Amino acid sequence: MNFASVRIITDDVDRLVGFYEKVLGVSAERPAPVFAELVMPSCTLAIGHSQTAQLFGASSVVGANNRTVIIEFRVDDVEAEYVRLKPLVDNWVKEPTMMPWGNRSMLFRDPDGNLLNLFQPVTEDAIERFRGRY
């Protein structure tokens, strides 16, 4: 089994796609107006319009209603990403901070309120944990 993607459901695909293209630095693939994929070497972030939710079953997903998932991306330099993204992000949850498990992390919300964590392993143990992964 292979992990395929995380999909975010939204009422405004264009707005969310534009935001994630700027954050991730990749262009989205748009196989349909109601669906987009941001494909990276380690994962794919999919974005679907709330109109597509009915395809998964009535009331199975609700756009802009997530408070349980953190979407995480490993970066080379958290401080540099913070400077780059500061003008783009409206809702900062945590500025760059050292976490007890050895990562330097920053957390913010996308325009729909989904939580993102950009992190950089900095301690020897944290670096070793990620050695060989994406």
DSSP file (Angstrom, degrees, kcal/mol; ACC not computed):
  #  RESIDUE AA STRUCTURE BP1 BP2  ACC     N-H-->O    O-->H-N    N-H-->O    O-->H-N    TCO  KAPPA ALPHA  PHI   PSI    X-CA   Y-CA   Z-CA
    1    1 A M              0   0    0      0, 0.0     2,-0.4     0, 0.0     0, 0.0   0.000 360.0 360.0 360.0 140.5    0.0    0.0    0.0
    2    2 A N        -     0   0    0      0, 0.0     2,-0.3     0, 0.0     0, 0.0  -0.975 360.0-115.8-124.3 137.7    1.2    3.5   -0.8
    3    3 A F        -     0   0    0     -2,-0.4     3,-0.1     1,-0.2     0, 0.0  -0.559  33.8-176.9 -67.2 127.7    0.1    6.8    0.7
    4    4 A A        -     0   0    0      1,-0.3     2,-0.3    -2,-0.3    40,-0.3   0.901  44.2 -48.3 -98.0 -52.2   -1.5    8.7   -2.2
    5    5 A S        -     0   0    0     38,-0.1     2,-0.4    40,-0.0    -1,-0.3  -0.991  34.7-113.0-170.3 169.4   -2.6   12.2   -0.9
    6    6 A V  E     -a   45   0A   0     38,-1.8    40,-3.3    -2,-0.3     2,-0.5  -0.983  35.1-154.3-112.7 133.1   -4.3   14.4    1.6
    7    7 A R  E     -a   46   0A   0     -2,-0.4     2,-0.5    38,-0.2    40,-0.2  -0.940   5.2-159.0-115.6 130.9   -7.3   16.1    0.1
    8    8 A I  E     -a   47   0A   0     38,-2.7    40,-2.9    -2,-0.5     2,-0.4  -0.902  10.8-146.6-103.6 131.5   -8.7   19.4    1.4
    9    9 A I  E     +a   48   0A   0     -2,-0.5    55,-1.2    38,-0.2     2,-0.3  -0.848  29.3 163.8 -98.7 134.7  -12.4   20.2    0.7
   10   10 A T  E     -a   49   0A   0     38,-2.3    40,-2.3    -2,-0.4    41,-0.3  -0.952  48.0-132.9-145.9 159.8  -13.1   23.9    0.2
   11   11 A D  S    S+     0   0    0     -2,-0.3     2,-0.3    38,-0.2    38,-0.1   0.548 105.5  46.9 -87.2 -10.7  -15.8   26.3   -1.2
   12   12 A D     >  +     0   0    0      1,-0.1     4,-2.1    36,-0.1    -1,-0.2  -0.711  60.1 170.4-136.3  83.0  -13.0   28.2   -3.1
   13   13 A V  H  > S+     0   0    0     -2,-0.3     4,-3.1    -3,-0.2     5,-0.3   0.909  79.7  54.1 -59.6 -45.6  -10.6   26.0   -4.9
   14   14 A D  H  > S+     0   0    0      1,-0.2     4,-2.4     2,-0.2    -1,-0.2   0.904 109.4  47.4 -59.8 -42.8   -8.9   28.8   -6.8
   15   15 A R  H  > S+     0   0    0      2,-0.2     4,-2.0     1,-0.2    -1,-0.2   0.934 116.2  43.2 -64.3 -46.2   -8.1   30.7   -3.6
   16   16 A L  H  X S+     0   0    0     -4,-2.1     4,-2.6     2,-0.2     5,-0.2   0.897 113.3  51.5 -69.9 -39.3   -6.7   27.7   -1.8
   17   17 A V  H  X S+     0   0    0     -4,-3.1     4,-2.6    -5,-0.2     5,-0.2   0.937 110.0  50.1 -60.9 -46.1   -4.8   26.5   -4.8
   18   18 A G  H  X S+     0   0    0     -4,-2.4     4,-1.6    -5,-0.3    -1,-0.2   0.901 111.1  49.4 -58.9 -41.8   -3.2   29.9   -5.2
   19   19 A F  H  X S+     0   0    0     -4,-2.0     4,-2.4     1,-0.2    -2,-0.2   0.952 113.7  44.3 -62.1 -50.9   -2.2   29.9   -1.5
   20   20 A Y  H  X S+     0   0    0     -4,-2.6     4,-3.0     1,-0.2     5,-0.4   0.828 107.8  58.3 -69.2 -31.3   -0.7   26.5   -1.6
   21   21 A E  H  X S+     0   0    0     -4,-2.6     4,-1.7    -5,-0.2     5,-0.5   0.913 111.3  43.4 -60.8 -40.6    1.2   27.2   -4.8
   22   22 A K  H  < S+     0   0    0     -4,-1.6    -2,-0.2    -5,-0.2    -1,-0.2   0.915 117.3  44.9 -70.6 -43.2    2.9   30.1   -3.1
   23   23 A V  H  < S+     0   0    0     -4,-2.4    -2,-0.2     1,-0.2    -3,-0.2   0.942 124.2  32.9 -65.5 -47.6    3.6   28.2    0.1
   24   24 A L  H  < S-     0   0    0     -4,-3.0    -1,-0.2     2,-0.2    -2,-0.2   0.676  97.5-132.0 -88.0 -18.4    4.9   25.0   -1.6
   25   25 A G     <  +     0   0    0     -4,-1.7     2,-0.3    -5,-0.4    -3,-0.2   0.777  68.5 110.7  72.2  26.0    6.5   26.6   -4.6
   26   26 A V        -     0   0    0     -5,-0.5     2,-0.3    -6,-0.4    -1,-0.3  -0.942  67.9-117.7-128.5 153.9    4.9   24.2   -7.1
   27   27 A S        -     0   0    0     -2,-0.3    12,-0.4    12,-0.1     2,-0.2  -0.711  32.7-119.2 -89.5 140.5    2.2   24.7   -9.7
   28   28 A A        -     0   0    0     -2,-0.3     2,-0.5    10,-0.1    10,-0.2  -0.498  13.4-131.9 -78.2 145.3   -1.1   22.7   -9.3
   29   29 A E  E     -B   37   0A   0      8,-3.2     8,-2.4    -2,-0.2     3,-0.1  -0.847  19.8-160.9 -90.5 133.9   -2.3   20.2  -11.8
   30   30 A R  E     +     0   0A   0     -2,-0.5     6,-0.2     6,-0.2    -2,-0.0  -0.736  22.5 166.2-121.9  81.2   -6.0   20.9  -12.6
   31   31 A P  E    S+     0   0A   0      0, 0.0    -1,-0.1     0, 0.0     5,-0.1   0.700  79.3  10.1 -67.9 -17.2   -7.7   17.9  -14.2
   32   32 A A  E >  S-B   35   0A   0      3,-1.0     3,-2.0    -3,-0.1    -3,-0.0  -0.977  80.4-111.1-154.6 153.4  -11.1   19.5  -13.5
   33   33 A P  T 3  S+     0   0    0      0, 0.0   -19,-0.1     0, 0.0   -20,-0.1   0.770 119.1  49.2 -58.7 -25.1  -12.2   23.0  -12.4
   34   34 A V  T 3  S+     0   0    0     15,-0.1    15,-2.7   -21,-0.1     2,-0.3   0.287 112.1  52.5 -97.3   9.9  -13.4   21.5   -9.1
   35   35 A F  E <   +BC  32  48A   0     -3,-2.0    -3,-1.0    13,-0.2     2,-0.3  -0.999  54.5 172.5-150.8 141.2  -10.2   19.6   -8.4
   36   36 A A  E     - C   0  47A   0     11,-2.2    11,-2.8    -2,-0.3     2,-0.4  -0.983  13.4-155.0-144.9 154.4   -6.4   20.3   -8.2
   37   37 A E  E     -BC  29  46A   0     -8,-2.4    -8,-3.2    -2,-0.3     2,-0.7  -0.999   6.0-158.5-133.0 132.9   -3.3   18.4   -7.1
   38   38 A L  E     - C   0  45A   0      7,-3.0     7,-2.3    -2,-0.4     2,-0.5  -0.922  23.7-159.4-106.5 104.4    0.0   19.8   -5.9
   39   39 A V  E     + C   0  44A   0     -2,-0.7     5,-0.2   -12,-0.4   -12,-0.1  -0.755  16.8 170.3 -96.6 124.6    2.4   17.0   -6.5
   40   40 A M        -     0   0    0      3,-2.7     3,-0.2    -2,-0.5    -2,-0.0  -0.820  47.9-102.8-123.6 164.7    5.7   17.0   -4.6
   41   41 A P  S    S+     0   0    0      0, 0.0     3,-0.1     0, 0.0    93,-0.1   0.837 120.3  36.5 -58.4 -32.4    8.4   14.2   -4.4
   42   42 A S  S    S-     0   0    0      1,-0.2     2,-0.3    92,-0.1    92,-0.1   0.672 128.4 -14.2 -97.2 -18.1    7.2   13.1   -1.0
   43   43 A C        -     0   0    0     -3,-0.2    -3,-2.7    91,-0.1     2,-0.4  -0.983  56.4-116.0-169.4 171.6    3.4   13.6   -1.2
   44   44 A T  E     - C   0  39A   0    -40,-0.3   -38,-1.8    -2,-0.3     2,-0.6  -0.994  15.7-155.7-124.9 132.1    0.5   15.0   -3.1
   45   45 A L  E     -aC   6  38A   0     -7,-2.3    -7,-3.0    -2,-0.4     2,-0.3  -0.941  17.2-164.4-105.1 117.3   -1.8   17.7   -1.6
   46   46 A A  E     -aC   7  37A   0    -40,-3.3   -38,-2.7    -2,-0.6     2,-0.4  -0.768   6.3-162.5-102.2 147.3   -5.2   17.5   -3.4
   47   47 A I  E     -aC   8  36A   0    -11,-2.8   -11,-2.2    -2,-0.3     2,-0.4  -0.990  11.1-178.7-131.8 123.4   -7.8   20.3   -3.2
   48   48 A G  E     -aC   9  35A   0    -40,-2.9   -38,-2.3    -2,-0.4   -13,-0.2  -0.931  28.3-113.3-124.3 147.2  -11.4   19.6   -4.1
   49   49 A H  E >   -a   10   0A   0    -15,-2.7     3,-2.3    -2,-0.4     4,-0.4  -0.423  31.2-114.4 -72.8 150.6  -14.5   21.8   -4.2
   50   50 A S  G >  S+     0   0    0    -40,-2.3     3,-1.1     1,-0.3     4,-0.4   0.747 113.9  72.2 -58.5 -22.6  -17.3   21.1   -1.7
   51   51 A Q  G >  S+     0   0    0    -41,-0.3     3,-0.6     1,-0.3    -1,-0.3   0.806  92.5  56.4 -61.1 -27.8  -19.4   20.2   -4.7
   52   52 A T  G X  S+     0   0    0     -3,-2.3     3,-1.8     1,-0.2     4,-0.4   0.658  84.5  83.6 -78.7 -14.5  -17.3   17.0   -5.0
   53   53 A A  G X  S+     0   0    0     -3,-1.1     3,-1.8    -4,-0.4     4,-0.4   0.836  79.3  65.0 -58.8 -34.0  -18.1   16.0   -1.4
   54   54 A Q  G X  S+     0   0    0     -3,-0.6     3,-0.8    -4,-0.4    -1,-0.3   0.753  90.0  67.2 -62.7 -22.3  -21.4   14.4   -2.5
   55   55 A L  G <  S+     0   0    0     -3,-1.8    -1,-0.3     1,-0.2    -2,-0.2   0.737 101.7  47.6 -67.9 -21.8  -19.4   11.9   -4.5
   56   56 A F  G <  S-     0   0    0     -3,-1.8    -1,-0.2    -4,-0.4    -2,-0.2   0.471 131.2 -73.7 -96.9  -4.9  -18.1   10.5   -1.2
   57   57 A G    X   -     0   0    0     -3,-0.8     3,-2.1    -4,-0.4     4,-0.3  -0.120  64.7 -57.5 118.9 143.3  -21.5   10.3    0.4
   58   58 A A  T 3  S-     0   0    0      1,-0.3    -4,-0.1    -4,-0.1    -3,-0.0  -0.226 120.4  -5.7 -54.2 129.7  -24.0   12.8    1.9
   59   59 A S  T 3  S+     0   0    0      2,-0.2    -1,-0.3     1,-0.1     3,-0.1   0.683  91.3 130.9  59.8  22.9  -22.4   14.9    4.6
   60   60 A S  S <  S+     0   0    0     -3,-2.1     2,-0.3    -7,-0.3    -2,-0.1   0.844  75.3  16.8 -74.9 -31.8  -19.2   12.9    4.6
   61   61 A V        -     0   0    0     -4,-0.3     2,-0.4   -11,-0.1    -1,-0.2  -0.988  63.8-160.1-139.5 149.7  -17.0   16.0    4.4
   62   62 A V    >   -     0   0    0     -2,-0.3     3,-0.7    -3,-0.1   -53,-0.2  -0.994  25.4-121.6-131.4 124.7  -17.5   19.6    5.1
   63   63 A G  T 3  S+     0   0    0     -2,-0.4   -53,-0.2     1,-0.2   -14,-0.0  -0.273  89.4  10.1 -65.4 149.6  -15.2   22.3    3.7
   64   64 A A  T 3  S+     0   0    0    -55,-1.2    -1,-0.2     1,-0.1   -54,-0.1   0.844  98.4 107.5  53.8  41.4  -13.3   24.7    6.1
   65   65 A N    <   +     0   0    0     -3,-0.7     2,-0.5     0, 0.0    -1,-0.1   0.009  39.9 124.9-136.0  28.9  -14.3   22.7    9.1
   66   66 A N        +     0   0    0     46,-0.3    49,-0.1     1,-0.1    -3,-0.0  -0.816   9.9 147.0-102.5 127.5  -11.1   21.0   10.2
   67   67 A R        +     0   0    0     -2,-0.5    -1,-0.1    47,-0.1     3,-0.1   0.082  69.5  61.4-136.5  22.0   -9.6   21.3   13.7
   68   68 A T  S    S+     0   0    0      1,-0.1     2,-0.4    47,-0.0    -2,-0.1   0.551  87.4  69.8-124.8 -12.9   -8.0   17.8   14.1
   69   69 A V        -     0   0    0      2,-0.0    46,-0.7    47,-0.0     2,-0.5  -0.886  54.5-160.0-116.0 140.4   -5.4   17.5   11.3
   70   70 A I  E     -d  115   0B   0     -2,-0.4     2,-0.6    44,-0.1    46,-0.2  -0.983  13.8-146.7-114.8 123.7   -2.0   19.2   11.0
   71   71 A I  E     -d  116   0B   0     44,-2.8    46,-2.6    -2,-0.5     2,-0.4  -0.813  24.4-161.6 -90.3 121.1   -0.6   19.2    7.4
   72   72 A E  E     -d  117   0B   0     -2,-0.6     2,-0.4    44,-0.2    46,-0.2  -0.864  17.3-177.3-117.4 139.5    3.2   19.0    7.8
   73   73 A F  E     -d  118   0B   0     44,-2.5    46,-2.3    -2,-0.4     2,-0.4  -0.997  21.8-136.6-132.3 128.2    6.1   19.8    5.5
   74   74 A R  E     -d  119   0B   0     -2,-0.4     2,-0.3    44,-0.2    46,-0.2  -0.688  29.1-174.1 -80.8 134.2    9.8   19.4    6.2
   75   75 A V        -     0   0    0     44,-3.0     3,-0.2    -2,-0.4    -2,-0.0  -0.831  33.2-126.4-126.1 163.9   11.8   22.4    5.0
   76   76 A D  S    S+     0   0    0     -2,-0.3     2,-0.3     1,-0.3    -1,-0.1   0.809 100.1  18.5 -78.4 -31.2   15.5   23.1    4.8
   77   77 A D     >  -     0   0    0      1,-0.1     4,-2.2    42,-0.1    -1,-0.3  -0.811  57.6-172.8-149.4  99.2   15.4   26.4    6.7
   78   78 A V  H  > S+     0   0    0     -2,-0.3     4,-2.5    -3,-0.2     5,-0.2   0.893  89.9  53.7 -60.0 -41.9   12.4   27.3    8.9
   79   79 A E  H  > S+     0   0    0      1,-0.2     4,-2.1     2,-0.2    -1,-0.2   0.920 109.3  47.4 -62.0 -43.9   13.6   30.8    9.6
   80   80 A A  H  > S+     0   0    0      1,-0.2     4,-2.4     2,-0.2    -1,-0.2   0.898 112.4  50.1 -64.5 -39.8   14.0   31.6    5.8
   81   81 A E  H  X S+     0   0    0     -4,-2.2     4,-2.7     2,-0.2     5,-0.2   0.875 107.8  54.3 -65.8 -36.7   10.5   30.1    5.2
   82   82 A Y  H  X S+     0   0    0     -4,-2.5     4,-1.9     2,-0.2    -2,-0.2   0.938 110.2  45.5 -61.7 -46.5    9.1   32.3    8.0
   83   83 A V  H  < S+     0   0    0     -4,-2.1    -2,-0.2     1,-0.2    -1,-0.2   0.919 115.5  47.6 -62.4 -43.8   10.5   35.4    6.4
   84   84 A R  H  < S+     0   0    0     -4,-2.4    -2,-0.2     1,-0.2     4,-0.2   0.881 119.7  37.4 -65.1 -39.4    9.3   34.4    2.9
   85   85 A L  H >X S+     0   0    0     -4,-2.7     4,-2.3     1,-0.2     3,-1.2   0.625  88.7  92.5 -92.3 -14.5    5.8   33.5    4.1
   86   86 A K  T 3< S+     0   0    0     -4,-1.9    -1,-0.2     1,-0.3    -2,-0.1   0.869  90.5  45.2 -51.2 -43.2    5.2   36.3    6.7
   87   87 A P  T 34 S+     0   0    0      0, 0.0    -1,-0.3     0, 0.0    -2,-0.1   0.745 116.0  48.1 -72.3 -20.0    3.5   38.6    4.1
   88   88 A L  T <4 S+     0   0    0     -3,-1.2     2,-0.4    -4,-0.2    -2,-0.2   0.810  97.0  76.3 -87.9 -33.0    1.4   35.8    2.7
   89   89 A V     <  +     0   0    0     -4,-2.3     3,-0.2     1,-0.1    21,-0.1  -0.681  47.7 179.9 -91.2 128.7    0.0   34.3    5.9
   90   90 A D  S    S+     0   0    0     -2,-0.4     2,-0.5    19,-0.3    -1,-0.1   0.700  74.1  50.6 -93.5 -24.0   -2.8   36.0    7.8
   91   91 A N  E     -E  109   0B   0     18,-0.6    18,-2.6     0, 0.0     2,-0.4  -0.797  65.1-177.2-126.7  89.6   -3.2   33.6   10.7
   92   92 A W  E     +E  108   0B   0     -2,-0.5    16,-0.3    16,-0.2     3,-0.1  -0.724   8.1 178.1 -84.8 130.8    0.0   32.6   12.5
   93   93 A V  E    S+     0   0B   0     14,-2.4     2,-0.3    -2,-0.4    15,-0.2   0.798  74.5   2.3 -96.6 -41.8   -0.5   30.1   15.3
   94   94 A K  E     -E  107   0B   0     13,-2.4    13,-2.3     3,-0.0    -1,-0.3  -0.928  67.6-140.8-151.6 122.2    3.2   29.8   16.4
   95   95 A E  E     -     0   0B   0     -2,-0.3    10,-0.1    11,-0.2    12,-0.1  -0.268  65.5 -48.0 -70.1 168.7    6.2   31.6   15.1
   96   96 A P  E    S+     0   0B   0      0, 0.0     2,-0.3     0, 0.0    10,-0.2  -0.129  76.8 168.8 -48.1 126.1    9.4   29.5   14.7
   97   97 A T  E     -E  105   0B   0      8,-2.6     8,-2.9    -3,-0.2     2,-0.5  -0.984  38.5-113.9-142.8 145.1    9.9   27.5   17.9
   98   98 A M  E     -E  104   0B   0     -2,-0.3     6,-0.2     6,-0.2     8,-0.0  -0.724  33.5-149.1 -82.1 127.1   12.1   24.7   19.1
   99   99 A M    >   -     0   0    0      4,-3.2     3,-2.1    -2,-0.5     4,-0.1  -0.662  22.8-115.0 -96.1 153.1   10.0   21.6   19.9
  100  100 A P  T 3  S+     0   0    0      0, 0.0    -1,-0.1     0, 0.0    -2,-0.0   0.721 112.9  60.5 -60.9 -21.3   10.9   19.0   22.5
  101  101 A W  T 3  S-     0   0    0      2,-0.1    22,-0.1    24,-0.0    -3,-0.0   0.312 124.6 -95.4 -93.0   9.0   11.5   16.3   19.9
  102  102 A G  S <  S+     0   0    0     -3,-2.1    20,-2.8     1,-0.3    21,-1.6   0.521  83.8 120.9  98.9   5.7   14.2   18.3   18.1
  103  103 A N  E     - F   0 121B   0     18,-0.2    -4,-3.2    19,-0.2     2,-0.6  -0.799  56.0-138.7-101.7 145.7   12.4   20.1   15.3
  104  104 A R  E     -EF  98 120B   0     16,-2.8    16,-2.3    -2,-0.4     2,-0.3  -0.925  39.5-179.2 -95.6 122.9   12.2   23.8   14.8
  105  105 A S  E     -EF  97 119B   0     -8,-2.9    -8,-2.6    -2,-0.6     2,-0.3  -0.884  27.1-167.9-129.5 152.5    8.6   24.4   13.8
  106  106 A M  E     - F   0 118B   0     12,-1.9    12,-2.4    -2,-0.3     2,-0.4  -0.994  14.2-158.6-136.0 141.5    6.2   27.2   12.7
  107  107 A L  E     +EF  94 117B   0    -13,-2.3   -14,-2.4    -2,-0.3   -13,-2.4  -0.952  19.0 154.3-125.1 139.9    2.5   26.8   12.5
  108  108 A F  E     -EF  92 116B   0      8,-2.0     8,-3.4    -2,-0.4     2,-0.4  -0.960  35.4-111.7-153.3 166.8   -0.1   28.8   10.6
  109  109 A R  E     -EF  91 115B   0    -18,-2.6   -18,-0.6    -2,-0.3   -19,-0.3  -0.829  22.3-131.5-107.5 143.4   -3.6   28.4    9.1
  110  110 A D    >   -     0   0    0      4,-2.4     3,-2.2    -2,-0.4   -94,-0.1  -0.257  47.6 -84.0 -77.2 176.9   -4.5   28.4    5.4
  111  111 A P  T 3  S+     0   0    0      0, 0.0    -1,-0.1     0, 0.0   -95,-0.1   0.730 132.7  50.4 -59.8 -21.4   -7.4   30.6    4.2
  112  112 A D  T 3  S-     0   0    0      2,-0.1   -46,-0.3   -96,-0.0   -96,-0.0   0.446 123.0-103.6 -93.2  -0.9   -9.9   27.9    5.2
  113  113 A G    <   +     0   0    0     -3,-2.2     2,-0.2     1,-0.3     0, 0.0   0.471  69.1 148.9  95.1   2.2   -8.4   27.5    8.7
  114  114 A N        -     0   0    0      1,-0.1    -4,-2.4    -5,-0.1     2,-0.4  -0.488  48.1-119.4 -70.4 140.8   -6.5   24.3    8.1
  115  115 A L  E     -dF  70 109B   0    -46,-0.7   -44,-2.8    -6,-0.2     2,-0.4  -0.684  28.6-169.0 -89.9 129.6   -3.4   24.1   10.2
  116  116 A L  E     -dF  71 108B   0     -8,-3.4    -8,-2.0    -2,-0.4     2,-0.5  -0.925   6.9-163.3-116.2 142.7    0.1   23.8    8.6
  117  117 A N  E     -dF  72 107B   0    -46,-2.6   -44,-2.5    -2,-0.4     2,-0.6  -0.983   1.2-169.5-123.8 117.1    3.4   23.0   10.3
  118  118 A L  E     +dF  73 106B   0    -12,-2.4   -12,-1.9    -2,-0.5     2,-0.3  -0.940  23.5 176.7-102.0 124.9    6.6   23.7    8.5
  119  119 A F  E     -dF  74 105B   0    -46,-2.3   -44,-3.0    -2,-0.6   -14,-0.2  -0.906  27.6-158.7-135.5 158.3    9.5   22.1   10.4
  120  120 A Q  E     - F   0 104B   0    -16,-2.3   -16,-2.8    -2,-0.3     2,-0.3  -0.978  24.6-129.8-134.2 117.8   13.2   21.6   10.2
  121  121 A P  E     + F   0 103B   0      0, 0.0   -18,-0.2     0, 0.0   -19,-0.1  -0.526  37.6 163.0 -64.8 130.1   14.9   18.8   12.1
  122  122 A V        +     0   0    0    -20,-2.8   -19,-0.2    -2,-0.3     2,-0.1   0.678  43.7  76.0-124.7 -29.6   17.8   20.4   14.0
  123  123 A T  S  > S-     0   0    0    -21,-1.6     4,-2.8     1,-0.1     5,-0.2  -0.463  87.3-112.2 -81.3 161.2   19.0   18.1   16.8
  124  124 A E  H  > S+     0   0    0      1,-0.2     4,-2.5     2,-0.2     5,-0.2   0.906 118.6  50.2 -58.1 -42.5   21.2   15.1   15.9
  125  125 A D  H  > S+     0   0    0      2,-0.2     4,-2.2     1,-0.2    -1,-0.2   0.910 112.2  46.5 -63.2 -42.5   18.4   12.7   17.0
  126  126 A A  H  > S+     0   0    0      2,-0.2     4,-1.3     1,-0.2    -2,-0.2   0.917 112.7  49.5 -67.1 -42.6   15.8   14.6   14.9
  127  127 A I  H  X S+     0   0    0     -4,-2.8     4,-0.7     1,-0.2     3,-0.4   0.924 111.8  49.2 -61.4 -43.8   18.1   14.7   11.9
  128  128 A E  H >< S+     0   0    0     -4,-2.5     3,-0.9    -5,-0.2    -1,-0.2   0.887 104.6  58.9 -63.3 -39.7   18.8   11.0   12.2
  129  129 A R  H 3< S+     0   0    0     -4,-2.2    -1,-0.2     1,-0.2    -2,-0.2   0.838 112.7  39.7 -57.2 -34.0   15.1   10.2   12.5
  130  130 A F  H >< S+     0   0    0     -4,-1.3     3,-2.2    -3,-0.4    -1,-0.2   0.474  83.5 125.8 -97.8  -2.7   14.5   11.7    9.1
  131  131 A R  T << S+     0   0    0     -3,-0.9     3,-0.1    -4,-0.7    -3,-0.0  -0.361  83.8  10.5 -59.6 128.2   17.7   10.4    7.4
  132  132 A G  T 3  S+     0   0    0      1,-0.3     2,-0.3    -2,-0.1    -1,-0.3   0.301 103.8 113.1  85.9 -10.6   16.7    8.5    4.2
  133  133 A R    <         0   0    0     -3,-2.2    -1,-0.3     1,-0.1   -91,-0.1  -0.702 360.0 360.0 -92.2 148.4   13.1    9.8    4.3
  134  134 A Y              0   0    0     -2,-0.3    -1,-0.1    -3,-0.1   -92,-0.1   0.557 360.0 360.0   3.2 360.0   11.7   12.1    1.7
